[in-house]
């Protein structure tokens, strides 16, 4: 699939200042929670995860999307709003914070899964919430083809993900591409995560970690190439 992000070129930088608030994003199965955990461990930072396993409607959604889309989406919206409010109110003594979600991506999923009446109700709930979101210092957007995502989803074997279909993942990937094509709220690092194994290969992780520490502004692209010896 050709992506409007494919031709983005990385900006040269020699700076190594660690961003204060890092958000890792990307479609299901791309490795955003794994990377967020590893970055938090590396930086000794506070970690905020979206907690998909806590959503009691998620398995029902993947089994029957039309019937369970609205409660699934509202649960996530309220959960994420609460988490960000707690993060904003807490005393943050650590210099770095890492999360595996943007609150703005919640609307992305709502657009994808809700019909017009449900979306109107969702928007009413969203507008009634007071969500004072801190601006990220860096957003890391992980990309990978649908076949790679399906392989990783199957490998991790989470019960609530066993009904995920390729067609749904493709629509989700397309939505992410369009979202980040227009995104300019924070410095952005777009990572081709198809071949890099930052979960199990320490050299791959160090390479990505270094690139994250270098990004200071603008739109950047990281396309690591594995060299076979």
N, CA, C and O of each residue as an XYZ file, in Angstrom:
916
protein
N       0.846     -1.190      0.000
C       0.000      0.000      0.000
C       0.877      1.233      0.000
O       1.762      1.359      0.846
N       0.654      2.131     -0.914
C       1.422      3.354     -0.945
C       0.882      4.310      0.093
O      -0.330      4.492      0.203
N       1.755      4.912      0.841
C       1.376      5.814      1.916
C       1.832      7.219      1.588
O       2.926      7.383      1.049
N       1.026      8.269      1.896
C       1.475      9.635      1.691
C       2.632      9.994      2.587
O       3.231     11.058      2.427
N       2.968      9.113      3.544
C       4.075      9.403      4.441
C       5.378      8.802      3.966
O       6.433      9.070      4.540
N       5.318      7.991      2.922
C       6.497      7.219      2.547
C       7.660      8.079      2.099
O       8.815      7.693      2.277
N       7.377      9.248      1.517
C       8.446     10.051      0.964
C       8.976     11.097      1.929
O       9.785     11.944      1.549
N       8.521     11.041      3.189
C       9.026     11.978      4.177
C      10.465     11.648      4.481
O      10.796     10.489      4.729
N      11.313     12.629      4.468
C      12.734     12.397      4.722
C      13.110     12.856      6.107
O      12.579     13.861      6.579
N      14.019     12.148      6.786
C      14.423     12.532      8.124
C      15.204     13.818      8.128
O      15.944     14.102      7.187
N      15.047     14.606      9.182
C      15.800     15.821      9.342
C      17.095     15.521     10.073
O      17.109     14.790     11.063
N      18.163     16.082      9.583
C      19.443     15.865     10.233
C      19.461     16.536     11.585
O      18.971     17.656     11.729
N      20.011     15.880     12.564
C      20.085     16.430     13.908
C      21.182     15.749     14.677
O      21.405     14.545     14.543
N      21.865     16.528     15.483
C      22.898     15.962     16.345
C      22.533     16.118     17.810
O      23.295     15.715     18.689
N      21.364     16.703     18.080
C      20.961     16.924     19.462
C      20.538     15.618     20.102
O      20.063     14.709     19.421
N      20.708     15.526     21.410
C      20.325     14.316     22.125
C      19.512     14.634     23.372
O      19.497     13.842     24.315
N      18.826     15.793     23.394
C      17.978     16.140     24.520
C      16.764     15.225     24.542
O      16.064     15.102     23.536
N      16.505     14.585     25.672
C      15.386     13.651     25.764
C      14.077     14.428     25.858
O      13.956     15.311     26.706
N      13.086     14.122     25.002
C      11.788     14.792     25.087
C      11.142     14.551     26.451
O      11.286     13.475     27.031
N      10.434     15.557     26.956
C       9.833     15.436     28.276
C       8.566     14.610     28.306
O       8.292     13.936     29.300
N       7.783     14.647     27.233
C       6.530     13.897     27.170
C       6.473     13.192     25.824
O       6.307     13.835     24.787
N       6.612     11.871     25.838
C       6.676     11.066     24.623
C       5.400     10.246     24.485
O       4.993      9.562     25.424
N       4.770     10.312     23.318
C       3.598      9.499     23.009
C       3.966      8.518     21.900
O       4.502      8.917     20.866
N       3.677      7.239     22.114
C       3.878      6.211     21.091
C       2.509      5.808     20.551
O       1.613      5.455     21.317
N       2.355      5.863     19.232
C       1.055      5.554     18.614
C       1.220      4.638     17.408
O       2.321      4.441     16.894
N       0.089      4.086     16.974
C       0.074      3.209     15.815
C      -1.053      2.209     15.929
O      -1.674      2.095     16.986
N      -1.329      1.481     14.861
C      -2.458      0.545     14.837
C      -2.237     -0.671     15.732
O      -1.131     -0.897     16.225
N      -3.277     -1.435     15.934
C      -3.247     -2.627     16.770
C      -2.169     -3.586     16.280
O      -2.099     -3.896     15.091
N      -1.329     -4.057     17.202
C      -0.327     -5.053     16.862
C       1.011     -4.509     16.409
O       1.930     -5.288     16.153
N       1.152     -3.191     16.300
C       2.386     -2.631     15.755
C       3.507     -2.553     16.787
O       4.673     -2.400     16.424
N       3.158     -2.658     18.081
C       4.182     -2.683     19.119
C       4.287     -1.420     19.952
O       5.314     -1.185     20.589
N       3.239     -0.600     19.958
C       3.335      0.679     20.660
C       3.453      0.514     22.176
O       4.206      1.247     22.817
N       2.727     -0.430     22.750
C       2.814     -0.629     24.201
C       4.171     -1.206     24.593
O       4.736     -0.829     25.620
N       4.691     -2.115     23.779
C       6.026     -2.668     24.026
C       7.069     -1.571     24.002
O       7.919     -1.496     24.890
N       7.009     -0.713     22.981
C       7.989      0.367     22.888
C       7.829      1.358     24.034
O       8.824      1.820     24.594
N       6.590      1.691     24.389
C       6.372      2.618     25.499
C       6.966      2.070     26.794
O       7.589      2.811     27.554
N       6.776      0.784     27.045
C       7.360      0.164     28.237
C       8.878      0.229     28.223
O       9.494      0.530     29.246
N       9.488     -0.048     27.081
C      10.946     -0.049     26.988
C      11.508      1.364     27.132
O      12.539      1.554     27.777
N      10.846      2.350     26.543
C      11.299      3.727     26.673
C      11.197      4.209     28.115
O      12.097      4.879     28.623
N      10.098      3.864     28.765
C       9.940      4.266     30.165
C      11.019      3.649     31.035
O      11.534      4.301     31.944
N      11.367      2.393     30.764
C      12.431      1.735     31.522
C      13.776      2.398     31.246
O      14.570      2.596     32.166
N      14.038      2.744     29.983
C      15.313      3.365     29.619
C      15.472      4.744     30.252
O      16.549      5.096     30.733
N      14.393      5.515     30.245
C      14.458      6.877     30.744
C      14.155      6.976     32.237
O      14.302      8.046     32.826
N      13.732      5.868     32.855
C      13.335      5.912     34.260
C      12.146      6.822     34.474
O      12.102      7.598     35.428
N      11.165      6.715     33.561
C      10.089      7.699     33.531
C       8.760      7.125     34.010
O       8.610      5.918     34.201
N       7.800      8.034     34.196
C       6.422      7.640     34.444
C       5.830      7.052     33.173
O       6.119      7.521     32.072
N       5.000      6.021     33.326
C       4.407      5.318     32.190
C       2.898      5.286     32.340
O       2.378      4.916     33.393
N       2.193      5.678     31.279
C       0.734      5.646     31.255
C       0.277      4.839     30.059
O       0.524      5.222     28.915
N      -0.395      3.712     30.317
C      -0.868      2.826     29.257
C      -2.393      2.864     29.175
O      -3.071      3.089     30.177
N      -2.928      2.640     27.961
C      -4.364      2.822     27.766
C      -5.217      1.705     28.366
O      -6.418      1.910     28.546
N      -4.675      0.563     28.676
C      -5.423     -0.468     29.385
C      -6.565     -1.075     28.623
O      -7.690     -1.106     29.122
N      -6.307     -1.569     27.407
C      -7.371     -2.178     26.606
C      -7.986     -3.386     27.300
O      -9.174     -3.662     27.132
N      -7.187     -4.104     28.076
C      -7.698     -5.302     28.763
C      -8.767     -4.970     29.791
O      -9.505     -5.853     30.227
N      -8.854     -3.705     30.181
C      -9.853     -3.304     31.178
C     -11.219     -3.044     30.554
O     -12.208     -2.911     31.274
N     -11.286     -2.970     29.236
C     -12.548     -2.651     28.570
C     -13.406     -3.914     28.463
O     -13.052     -4.826     27.715
N     -14.534     -3.992     29.196
C     -15.339     -5.221     29.189
C     -16.107     -5.439     27.898
O     -16.666     -6.515     27.683
N     -16.141     -4.419     27.025
C     -16.904     -4.527     25.779
C     -16.033     -4.902     24.588
O     -16.556     -5.166     23.505
N     -14.706     -4.930     24.766
C     -13.812     -5.054     23.619
C     -13.956     -6.395     22.904
O     -14.014     -6.443     21.676
N     -14.013     -7.478     23.668
C     -14.161     -8.786     23.035
C     -15.493     -8.879     22.297
O     -15.565     -9.465     21.216
N     -16.541     -8.306     22.873
C     -17.849     -8.298     22.219
C     -17.792     -7.496     20.918
O     -18.445     -7.843     19.934
N     -16.990     -6.405     20.928
C     -16.872     -5.591     19.723
C     -16.237     -6.372     18.580
O     -16.738     -6.344     17.455
N     -15.140     -7.070     18.859
C     -14.479     -7.816     17.789
C     -15.347     -8.977     17.297
O     -15.236     -9.391     16.143
N     -16.208     -9.501     18.170
C     -17.111    -10.584     17.782
C     -18.298    -10.055     16.982
O     -18.739    -10.688     16.022
N     -18.820     -8.878     17.387
C     -19.983     -8.278     16.727
C     -19.834     -6.761     16.771
O     -20.419     -6.112     17.638
N     -19.057     -6.182     15.846
C     -18.738     -4.754     15.896
C     -19.954     -3.840     15.941
O     -19.965     -2.873     16.703
N     -20.949     -4.117     15.165
C     -22.103     -3.220     15.095
C     -22.833     -3.123     16.424
O     -23.286     -2.044     16.806
N     -22.952     -4.242     17.133
C     -23.711     -4.266     18.386
C     -22.950     -3.625     19.544
O     -23.560     -3.035     20.435
N     -21.631     -3.736     19.536
C     -20.854     -3.323     20.715
C     -19.967     -2.110     20.479
O     -19.200     -1.745     21.370
N     -20.037     -1.476     19.324
C     -19.127     -0.379     19.012
C     -19.286      0.807     19.959
O     -18.291      1.341     20.449
N     -20.517      1.224     20.221
C     -20.726      2.427     21.023
C     -20.248      2.269     22.467
O     -19.475      3.106     22.931
N     -20.678      1.219     23.210
C     -20.153      1.098     24.583
C     -18.642      0.898     24.623
O     -17.980      1.369     25.547
N     -18.092      0.204     23.627
C     -16.636      0.027     23.578
C     -15.943      1.372     23.453
O     -14.971      1.649     24.157
N     -16.449      2.205     22.554
C     -15.811      3.490     22.303
C     -15.989      4.456     23.472
O     -15.060      5.182     23.825
N     -17.163      4.468     24.065
C     -17.401      5.351     25.201
C     -16.556      4.955     26.403
O     -16.057      5.818     27.127
N     -16.392      3.640     26.621
C     -15.534      3.195     27.716
C     -14.119      3.709     27.512
O     -13.515      4.244     28.442
N     -13.582      3.554     26.303
C     -12.225      4.024     26.023
C     -12.111      5.538     26.198
O     -11.135      6.027     26.767
N     -13.100      6.273     25.712
C     -13.062      7.725     25.828
C     -13.004      8.158     27.292
O     -12.161      8.973     27.668
N     -13.898      7.613     28.113
C     -13.942      7.983     29.526
C     -12.686      7.524     30.256
O     -12.175      8.229     31.127
N     -12.189      6.341     29.900
C     -10.968      5.831     30.510
C      -9.782      6.740     30.208
O      -9.038      7.111     31.116
N      -9.603      7.100     28.942
C      -8.465      7.921     28.548
C      -8.557      9.323     29.134
O      -7.548      9.895     29.545
N      -9.773      9.879     29.172
C      -9.949     11.204     29.768
C      -9.578     11.183     31.243
O      -8.932     12.108     31.736
N      -9.990     10.120     31.957
C      -9.664     10.005     33.372
C      -8.160      9.857     33.580
O      -7.586     10.484     34.470
N      -7.531      9.031     32.761
C      -6.095      8.810     32.899
C      -5.313     10.098     32.686
O      -4.392     10.402     33.444
N      -5.677     10.856     31.654
C      -4.956     12.093     31.375
C      -5.204     13.136     32.453
O      -4.313     13.922     32.777
N      -6.414     13.146     33.013
C      -6.709     14.074     34.106
C      -5.856     13.733     35.323
O      -5.310     14.625     35.972
N      -5.743     12.449     35.628
C      -4.927     12.027     36.770
C      -3.456     12.346     36.537
O      -2.750     12.755     37.459
N      -2.993     12.158     35.295
C      -1.606     12.487     34.984
C      -1.354     13.982     35.147
O      -0.316     14.391     35.668
N      -2.302     14.789     34.701
C      -2.166     16.245     34.784
C      -2.135     16.709     36.235
O      -1.415     17.649     36.572
N      -2.917     16.050     37.099
C      -3.040     16.473     38.486
C      -1.933     15.939     39.383
O      -1.664     16.498     40.446
N      -1.295     14.864     38.958
C      -0.270     14.244     39.806
C       1.011     15.060     39.790
O       1.260     15.840     38.870
N       1.815     14.867     40.821
C       3.114     15.526     40.887
C       4.087     14.751     40.025
O       4.359     13.580     40.292
N       4.610     15.387     38.998
C       5.511     14.733     38.078
C       6.952     15.169     38.384
O       7.419     16.199     37.900
N       7.632     14.373     39.186
C       9.007     14.704     39.528
C       9.992     14.156     38.496
O      11.094     14.683     38.340
N       9.592     13.099     37.795
C      10.476     12.552     36.775
C      10.508     13.468     35.557
O       9.483     14.053     35.208
N      11.659     13.605     34.903
C      11.766     14.530     33.777
C      11.106     14.025     32.504
O      10.908     14.807     31.574
N      10.752     12.721     32.428
C      10.188     12.150     31.215
C       8.900     11.414     31.545
O       8.803     10.740     32.570
N       7.907     11.550     30.663
C       6.673     10.783     30.763
C       6.433     10.096     29.424
O       6.700     10.673     28.369
N       5.929      8.864     29.464
C       5.681      8.099     28.243
C       4.271      7.533     28.301
O       3.859      6.990     29.326
N       3.519      7.658     27.193
C       2.209      7.030     27.077
C       2.128      6.287     25.753
O       2.929      6.523     24.849
N       1.148      5.382     25.643
C       0.955      4.646     24.388
C      -0.348      5.044     23.695
O      -0.935      4.247     22.963
N      -0.802      6.286     23.929
C      -1.992      6.746     23.209
C      -2.059      8.271     23.165
O      -1.599      8.960     24.076
N      -2.638      8.770     22.092
C      -3.076     10.154     21.958
C      -4.585     10.186     22.172
O      -5.297      9.326     21.653
N      -5.077     11.155     22.921
C      -6.528     11.247     23.100
C      -7.211     11.554     21.769
O      -8.359     11.161     21.560
N      -6.517     12.255     20.864
C      -7.108     12.581     19.571
C      -7.416     11.338     18.746
O      -8.318     11.362     17.909
N      -6.683     10.260     18.969
C      -6.922      9.052     18.177
C      -8.241      8.377     18.558
O      -8.727      7.511     17.830
N      -8.817      8.767     19.688
C     -10.086      8.180     20.090
C     -11.163      8.493     19.056
O     -11.995      7.644     18.736
N     -11.139      9.726     18.536
C     -12.110     10.117     17.505
C     -11.871      9.343     16.216
O     -12.811      9.067     15.472
N     -10.630      8.995     15.953
C     -10.293      8.195     14.775
C     -11.030      6.859     14.810
O     -11.613      6.438     13.811
N     -11.003      6.192     15.972
C     -11.696      4.915     16.121
C     -13.206      5.111     16.071
O     -13.923      4.281     15.511
N     -13.690      6.206     16.654
C     -15.126      6.472     16.634
C     -15.625      6.640     15.203
O     -16.667      6.092     14.843
N     -14.894      7.388     14.387
C     -15.259      7.563     12.982
C     -15.311      6.231     12.244
O     -16.130      6.028     11.348
N     -14.427      5.338     12.639
C     -14.299      4.060     11.946
C     -15.389      3.068     12.336
O     -15.796      2.249     11.513
N     -15.866      3.129     13.573
C     -16.727      2.064     14.095
C     -18.181      2.458     14.338
O     -19.039      1.578     14.404
N     -18.490      3.752     14.474
C     -19.837      4.168     14.865
C     -20.656      4.623     13.666
O     -20.122      5.180     12.707
N     -21.970      4.375     13.734
C     -22.840      4.932     12.705
C     -23.134      6.393     13.045
O     -22.673      6.886     14.074
N     -23.886      7.087     12.207
C     -24.052      8.536     12.346
C     -24.723      8.928     13.661
O     -24.301      9.892     14.299
N     -25.756      8.200     14.078
C     -26.437      8.526     15.331
C     -25.527      8.279     16.523
O     -25.486      9.078     17.458
N     -24.794      7.164     16.486
C     -23.883      6.849     17.574
C     -22.754      7.873     17.645
O     -22.328      8.266     18.731
N     -22.280      8.294     16.493
C     -21.198      9.273     16.455
C     -21.661     10.612     17.015
O     -20.892     11.312     17.674
N     -22.898     10.966     16.759
C     -23.443     12.204     17.324
C     -23.487     12.133     18.852
O     -23.149     13.099     19.535
N     -23.905     10.981     19.379
C     -23.927     10.808     20.828
C     -22.508     10.829     21.394
O     -22.249     11.450     22.425
N     -21.599     10.150     20.712
C     -20.198     10.160     21.133
C     -19.664     11.589     21.203
O     -18.996     11.954     22.171
N     -19.953     12.394     20.189
C     -19.468     13.772     20.160
C     -20.062     14.595     21.304
O     -19.390     15.466     21.856
N     -21.311     14.324     21.659
C     -21.927     15.031     22.777
C     -21.208     14.698     24.081
O     -20.945     15.581     24.897
N     -20.894     13.414     24.268
C     -20.164     13.001     25.472
C     -18.774     13.619     25.484
O     -18.322     14.129     26.509
N     -18.097     13.571     24.340
C     -16.741     14.119     24.247
C     -16.733     15.611     24.586
O     -15.877     16.086     25.333
N     -17.697     16.340     24.025
C     -17.728     17.794     24.247
C     -18.074     18.151     25.685
O     -17.765     19.252     26.142
N     -18.718     17.223     26.407
C     -19.080     17.496     27.806
C     -17.916     17.253     28.759
O     -17.961     17.656     29.922
N     -16.876     16.593     28.263
C     -15.718     16.303     29.109
C     -14.737     17.462     29.092
O     -14.572     18.145     28.081
N     -14.092     17.670     30.227
C     -13.021     18.658     30.304
C     -11.712     17.901     30.252
O     -11.272     17.326     31.248
N     -11.086     17.904     29.070
C      -9.859     17.149     28.875
C      -8.722     18.127     28.609
O      -8.555     18.614     27.490
N      -7.950     18.407     29.643
C      -6.809     19.316     29.516
C      -5.569     18.474     29.249
O      -4.903     18.006     30.173
N      -5.276     18.294     27.974
C      -4.219     17.368     27.582
C      -2.888     18.102     27.441
O      -2.803     19.083     26.702
N      -1.845     17.643     28.139
C      -0.532     18.249     27.932
C      -0.041     17.989     26.518
O      -0.293     16.921     25.960
N       0.650     18.943     25.942
C       1.148     18.802     24.573
C       2.373     17.900     24.567
O       3.315     18.144     25.322
N       2.383     16.862     23.733
C       3.571     16.000     23.675
C       4.797     16.759     23.169
O       4.680     17.674     22.355
N       5.955     16.372     23.654
C       7.212     16.882     23.112
C       7.645     16.058     21.907
O       8.449     16.512     21.093
N       7.108     14.840     21.796
C       7.399     13.981     20.656
C       6.319     12.918     20.539
O       5.917     12.314     21.533
N       5.851     12.693     19.308
C       4.958     11.573     19.010
C       5.707     10.611     18.102
O       6.224     11.009     17.058
N       5.765      9.344     18.500
C       6.388      8.296     17.705
C       5.266      7.469     17.083
O       4.524      6.787     17.790
N       5.144      7.533     15.764
C       4.085      6.822     15.051
C       4.695      5.600     14.372
O       5.508      5.728     13.456
N       4.294      4.409     14.832
C       4.791      3.152     14.290
C       3.875      2.660     13.172
O       2.658      2.590     13.341
N       4.476      2.316     12.022
C       3.734      1.790     10.886
C       4.183      0.370     10.568
O       5.343      0.018     10.781
N       3.262     -0.447     10.056
C       3.604     -1.778      9.539
C       2.450     -2.254      8.665
O       1.308     -1.861      8.899
N       2.721     -3.094      7.660
C       1.653     -3.626      6.803
C       0.697     -4.523      7.590
O       1.042     -5.042      8.651
N      -0.500     -4.690      7.053
C      -1.537     -5.458      7.731
C      -1.088     -6.892      7.996
O      -1.375     -7.437      9.061
N      -0.388     -7.512      7.044
C       0.033     -8.900      7.247
C       1.012     -9.021      8.420
O       1.018    -10.033      9.120
N       1.831     -8.001      8.635
C       2.742     -7.998      9.777
C       1.954     -7.827     11.072
O       2.239     -8.495     12.066
N       0.979     -6.946     11.064
C       0.151     -6.729     12.256
C      -0.596     -8.000     12.642
O      -0.640     -8.366     13.817
N      -1.186     -8.674     11.653
C      -1.920     -9.914     11.932
C      -0.998    -10.973     12.520
O      -1.379    -11.680     13.453
N       0.195    -11.085     11.987
C       1.154    -12.065     12.504
C       1.503    -11.783     13.958
O       1.586    -12.701     14.774
N       1.706    -10.518     14.274
C       2.060    -10.154     15.655
C       0.869    -10.334     16.595
O       1.036    -10.760     17.737
N      -0.323    -10.011     16.119
C      -1.533    -10.198     16.930
C      -1.737    -11.673     17.254
O      -2.041    -12.035     18.391
N      -1.568    -12.510     16.248
C      -1.732    -13.949     16.459
C      -0.658    -14.490     17.396
O      -0.928    -15.371     18.212
N       0.539    -13.972     17.279
C       1.648    -14.453     18.095
C       1.438    -14.136     19.569
O       1.748    -14.960     20.430
N       0.915    -12.952     19.867
C       0.732    -12.612     21.284
C      -0.506    -13.262     21.883
O      -0.593    -13.404     23.103
N      -1.464    -13.659     21.053
C      -2.551    -14.527     21.478
C      -3.489    -13.979     22.531
O      -3.941    -14.728     23.398
N      -3.799    -12.672     22.479
C      -4.743    -12.109     23.439
C      -6.172    -12.526     23.085
O      -6.577    -12.475     21.924
N      -6.920    -12.935     24.096
C      -8.256    -13.479     23.873
C      -9.168    -12.496     23.151
O      -9.887    -12.882     22.229
N      -9.148    -11.226     23.560
C     -10.079    -10.266     22.986
C      -9.707     -9.861     21.557
O     -10.486     -9.179     20.891
N      -8.518    -10.276     21.072
C      -8.098     -9.906     19.725
C      -8.286    -11.036     18.701
O      -7.957    -10.861     17.528
N      -8.800    -12.170     19.124
C      -8.823    -13.320     18.222
C      -9.812    -13.156     17.075
O      -9.738    -13.900     16.097
N     -10.742    -12.194     17.169
C     -11.716    -11.994     16.101
C     -11.325    -10.864     15.142
O     -12.076    -10.567     14.213
N     -10.180    -10.237     15.347
C      -9.786     -9.119     14.485
C      -9.575     -9.600     13.048
O      -8.898    -10.602     12.817
N     -10.152     -8.890     12.096
C     -10.064     -9.268     10.687
C      -9.128     -8.330      9.934
O      -8.914     -7.185     10.331
N      -8.578     -8.844      8.841
C      -7.638     -8.068      8.027
C      -8.294     -6.807      7.466
O      -7.657     -5.756      7.398
N      -9.558     -6.903      7.066
C     -10.251     -5.754      6.479
C     -10.359     -4.613      7.492
O     -10.167     -3.447      7.149
N     -10.670     -4.964      8.746
C     -10.753     -3.936      9.788
C      -9.388     -3.294     10.033
O      -9.288     -2.074     10.170
N      -8.344     -4.111     10.088
C      -7.004     -3.582     10.283
C      -6.591     -2.669      9.139
O      -5.943     -1.646      9.360
N      -6.964     -3.037      7.912
C      -6.611     -2.193      6.769
C      -7.284     -0.828      6.870
O      -6.649      0.197      6.621
N      -8.561     -0.808      7.232
C      -9.254      0.478      7.398
C      -8.609      1.290      8.518
O      -8.478      2.511      8.422
N      -8.211      0.594      9.577
C      -7.574      1.276     10.692
C      -6.236      1.879     10.266
O      -5.943      3.029     10.591
N      -5.429      1.110      9.543
C      -4.135      1.619      9.062
C      -4.327      2.833      8.162
O      -3.592      3.815      8.271
N      -5.312      2.766      7.275
C      -5.587      3.895      6.383
C      -5.984      5.136      7.183
O      -5.582      6.251      6.852
N      -6.774      4.933      8.233
C      -7.191      6.057      9.068
C      -6.005      6.671      9.802
O      -5.907      7.892      9.916
N      -5.116      5.834     10.294
C      -3.914      6.336     10.952
C      -3.046      7.135      9.981
O      -2.525      8.194     10.332
N      -2.895      6.628      8.771
C      -2.082      7.330      7.772
C      -2.636      8.726      7.518
O      -1.885      9.701      7.515
N      -3.930      8.825      7.309
C      -4.545     10.119      7.047
C      -4.449     11.040      8.264
O      -4.205     12.239      8.126
N      -4.642     10.476      9.446
C      -4.556     11.279     10.665
C      -3.173     11.903     10.805
O      -3.051     13.104     11.045
N      -2.133     11.087     10.656
C      -0.793     11.606     10.869
C      -0.271     12.383      9.656
O       0.690     13.142      9.786
N      -0.873     12.212      8.505
C      -0.521     13.034      7.355
C      -0.847     14.496      7.643
O      -0.170     15.398      7.149
N      -1.885     14.725      8.443
C      -2.311     16.086      8.771
C      -1.848     16.531     10.155
O      -2.075     17.679     10.539
N      -1.214     15.657     10.898
C      -0.884     15.966     12.297
C       0.286     16.947     12.381
O       1.330     16.735     11.764
N       0.102     18.022     13.150
C       1.184     18.990     13.351
C       1.173     19.593     14.756
O       1.682     20.692     14.975
N       0.590     18.863     15.696
C       0.491     19.370     17.065
C       1.759     19.173     17.883
O       1.894     19.741     18.966
N       2.692     18.367     17.370
C       3.924     18.081     18.101
C       4.957     17.533     17.121
O       4.585     17.081     16.038
N       6.235     17.560     17.468
C       7.231     16.875     16.637
C       6.834     15.415     16.439
O       6.344     14.764     17.361
N       7.052     14.910     15.229
C       6.567     13.585     14.861
C       7.705     12.758     14.273
O       8.431     13.217     13.391
N       7.850     11.538     14.771
C       8.795     10.572     14.205
C       7.984      9.403     13.663
O       7.333      8.689     14.425
N       8.022      9.209     12.355
C       7.286      8.139     11.689
C       8.251      6.978     11.488
O       9.269      7.122     10.812
N       7.932      5.828     12.074
C       8.851      4.693     12.101
C       8.288      3.538     11.282
O       7.161      3.101     11.512
N       9.072      3.044     10.328
C       8.728      1.814      9.636
C       9.081      0.659     10.572
O      10.249      0.297     10.709
N       8.063      0.084     11.214
C       8.282     -0.947     12.232
C       8.118     -2.355     11.688
O       8.033     -3.310     12.460
N       8.073     -2.498     10.366
C       7.823     -3.814      9.778
C       8.974     -4.773      9.994
O       8.751     -5.955     10.257
N      10.203     -4.287      9.888
C      11.370     -5.171      9.964
C      12.190     -5.012     11.231
O      13.005     -5.876     11.554
N      11.988     -3.931     11.945
C      12.756     -3.713     13.159
C      12.104     -4.465     14.320
O      10.887     -4.405     14.495
N      12.907     -5.168     15.105
C      12.390     -5.965     16.224
C      12.892     -5.362     17.533
O      13.789     -5.907     18.178
N      12.300     -4.228     17.917
C      12.755     -3.556     19.138
C      12.304     -4.293     20.388
O      12.781     -4.000     21.485
N      11.385     -5.253     20.237
C      10.931     -6.017     21.397
C      11.971     -7.043     21.845
O      12.154     -7.261     23.043
N      12.647     -7.669     20.889
C      13.541     -8.782     21.217
C      14.992     -8.571     20.810
O      15.873     -9.303     21.262
N      15.250     -7.585     19.968
C      16.602     -7.337     19.482
C      17.119     -6.040     20.084
O      16.642     -4.959     19.738
N      18.093     -6.140     20.983
C      18.573     -4.973     21.705
C      19.239     -3.966     20.771
O      19.141     -2.759     20.990
N      19.922     -4.459     19.722
C      20.556     -3.541     18.773
C      19.502     -2.715     18.034
O      19.685     -1.517     17.821
N      18.397     -3.361     17.644
C      17.309     -2.639     16.985
C      16.724     -1.586     17.918
O      16.461     -0.455     17.508
N      16.523     -1.969     19.177
C      15.950     -1.016     20.124
C      16.881      0.175     20.356
O      16.424      1.316     20.412
N      18.169     -0.081     20.492
C      19.123      1.009     20.712
C      19.140      1.978     19.535
O      19.263      3.189     19.719
N      19.016      1.438     18.327
C      18.977      2.279     17.131
C      17.764      3.200     17.159
O      17.876      4.395     16.885
N      16.606      2.638     17.490
C      15.383      3.439     17.561
C      15.451      4.423     18.730
O      15.055      5.581     18.595
N      15.943      3.968     19.856
C      16.086      4.833     21.035
C      16.946      6.051     20.711
O      16.613      7.172     21.098
N      18.033      5.835     20.014
C      18.918      6.932     19.638
C      18.210      7.929     18.727
O      18.348      9.141     18.890
N      17.448      7.403     17.767
C      16.731      8.290     16.848
C      15.688      9.115     17.572
O      15.499     10.292     17.264
N      15.004      8.502     18.539
C      14.003      9.222     19.324
C      14.645     10.370     20.091
O      14.083     11.463     20.167
N      15.818     10.124     20.655
C      16.511     11.155     21.427
C      17.011     12.301     20.551
O      17.269     13.396     21.051
N      17.149     12.057     19.257
C      17.673     13.083     18.341
C      16.608     14.058     17.865
O      16.921     15.209     17.562
N      15.362     13.625     17.794
C      14.309     14.445     17.174
C      13.996     15.655     18.044
O      13.752     15.529     19.244
N      14.009     16.807     17.431
C      13.732     18.046     18.149
C      12.487     18.773     17.631
O      11.789     19.432     18.402
N      12.211     18.656     16.341
C      11.084     19.404     15.780
C      10.688     18.806     14.438
O      11.393     17.975     13.866
N       9.530     19.260     13.957
C       9.106     18.915     12.610
C       8.679     17.467     12.431
O       8.417     16.751     13.397
N       8.615     17.059     11.177
C       8.185     15.730     10.763
C       9.413     14.950     10.325
O      10.164     15.394      9.456
N       9.615     13.777     10.934
C      10.812     12.991     10.696
C      10.418     11.562     10.341
O       9.349     11.094     10.731
N      11.284     10.871      9.600
C      10.980      9.513      9.173
C      12.169      8.613      9.472
O      13.314      8.972      9.197
N      11.894      7.444     10.035
C      12.949      6.491     10.388
C      12.642      5.160      9.721
O      11.666      4.495     10.066
N      13.479      4.775      8.765
C      13.265      3.544      8.014
C      14.509      2.672      8.144
O      15.340      2.644      7.237
N      14.646      1.957      9.266
C      15.857      1.155      9.496
C      15.953      0.010      8.513
O      14.946     -0.602      8.154
N      17.165     -0.275      8.081
C      17.428     -1.368      7.166
C      18.286     -2.409      7.856
O      19.384     -2.110      8.326
N      17.786     -3.623      7.916
C      18.543     -4.704      8.548
C      19.613     -5.209      7.587
O      19.332     -5.521      6.430
N      20.844     -5.282      8.085
C      21.960     -5.755      7.275
C      22.256     -7.202      7.637
O      22.587     -7.508      8.783
N      22.139     -8.082      6.667
C      22.425     -9.503      6.912
C      23.922     -9.764      6.754
O      24.511     -9.405      5.735
N      24.533    -10.385      7.755
C      25.971    -10.669      7.727
C      26.208    -12.057      7.125
O      27.354    -12.492      7.009
